[in-house]
């Protein structure tokens, strides 16, 4: 009887202690999609256009969803012809490309940026990832603290063993607010 209780207790304890870590474990593909996102975002932070471009498939398409009454209006979705791969390549490989921080340096103080992959779903060589962004800064000209947040949906594909962005859908969700600086 004692051995049965002891064995049952051991199994129960192992289940309670190990189950959370088993549930939180990510597949290699999910980890690779997260790494793709971080590599691309690090390129924006450092102004490394070639690094950013390496994250995109040559057939990449960006879709923009306009907002109406603060909700996405998918019926008016358009292809952003400036954000096709060819347009990205022109901007990112230009000699004067500087990345995000240098881009806003003249009008911005105390820039804070946060990003994360909020959701990943992979099936074979196809996947979708939702990225959540938040930025806040002091706008020099207006004297206001500006806060913006948005979500982008990325469609990803494993091509020759590497995950790449094949499409992006901007405008899935966003918010913006500004407050007077003290």
N, C-alpha and C positions, 0 to 999 in steps of 0.2 A: 504494500500500500504506500509506504513512504517513498519507495523508488518511483512509483507511478506519479505521485505528486511532484517529486523532484524533477522528473523528466518533463512533465506537463508545464511546470514553472519555467524550466529552461527553454522550452519551445516558445512559450508565451513571451518571455523576456526577449528572446532573440527576434521574434516577430515585431515586437514593439520598438526595439532599438534599430533594427535593420530596415523595416518597411519604409520609413521616410526617406532614407538614402536611396533605396531601390526605386522609389517613385520619382525622385528628383534627378536621377541619372538621365543625361541627355545622350541621344544617339550621336555617332560620329558625324552624320550628315547635319544634324542640328547644330553641333559645335562648329562645323565648317561654315554654315550659313552665318552664324554669329561672328566668326572670324572674318568672313567676307565683309560684313557690315562694319566691323571695327577697322579693318584695313582701309576701306573707302573713307570712313569718317576721319581717320588719322591723316589721310592725304589732304582732306579739306583743312584740317587744323594746321598742317605744316606747309601747305601750298605746294604739295607734290602732285602735279597734274597727271603725270604718267602713272603713278600709283593708283589714283582715282580711276583713271581710264581702264586700267587692267582689271577692274572689277565688273566691267560691262561687256556683254556680248556685242559683236559688231552689228547685230540686227536689233539692238535695243530701241524701244519705243517708250516715250513718256506720255501718259494720258493725264489730262487735267479735268477735275470735276469742279465746276463752279458751285458756289454756295448761294442759296436763295432762302431768305428768312432763317439764316444761321444753320441751314441743313444742306447736305450735299444734294445736288440736283443731277442725278446720273443721266437724265434724259438729254442734258446739254453737254455731256462729256466730249472733249475734243482731243485730238492728237496735238501735242506741243511740238511743232516742227523745229523749234530752236533747241529742243532737248532730245532729238534723235542722236544716235551715236556720232554721226558726222558733225553735228553741231557741238556736242560735248567735246569731241576731239579738237575742234578748232579753238574752243575757249580754253580747255585744260592744257593744251600743249603750246599756247601762245607764250611768248617771252615775258609778257607783263602779267601773267597769272600769278597771284599772290596768296590765294586761299582766303578763308573767312576772316580771320582776325585783321589782316592788313586791309581787306576790302572795306571794313567799317571803321577803321582807326581814326578817321578825321571827324566822325560824328558821334563816337561812342566811347564811354568810360565805364569801367567796372563790368565788362561783359562776362556773363556766366552762361555756359552752355551745358546742357545735359542731354544724353541720348541713351536709348536702350531698345533692344528688340523685345517687344511685348508679347509676341506670338510667332511661333514657327509651326508649320505643318508640312511635312515632306512625305511624298509617296513616290518611291522609286527615284527617278531622276528629275522629278518636278517638285516645286515647292512654292510656298507663299510665306512671307514674313511681314509682320506689321512692326514698323519702327515708330517710336514715340520720341518727340523732340520737345525741349523747352529751352527758351533763351530769355534772358533779362539783361537790361543794360540801362545806363543813364544816357539819355539823348542830350547832347551838348546844346544844340540850338533851342530846343523846346523847354529844357530844364525839367524834364519828366523822366520817371523811371518807367521803362516800357517792358512789358512781359508778353511773350508770344509762345504758343505751343501748337503743335500740329502732329498729325500722324500721316505716314506714307505707307502704302501697301506695295511691297516688292514681289514680283513674280520672278522666281529663280529657277535655274536649270543646271544640272550637272553636265558639263560639256568636256569631253576628253579628261574626265576625272576631277575637274575643277568646277566649283559652283560659281555662277555668273548671274548678274542681273540681266534679265531679258525684257522686262517691262517694269514700269513704275506707275503708280496711280496716286497722284497728288490731290489734296483737297478732301481726303476721306474725313478728316476732322480737323478743326483748328479753333483757336481762340486768341484774342488779343486784348490787352488792357494797358492803360497808362495812368500813372499817378504822379501828382506834383512831388518834386523832391523837397525834403525838409530844408 
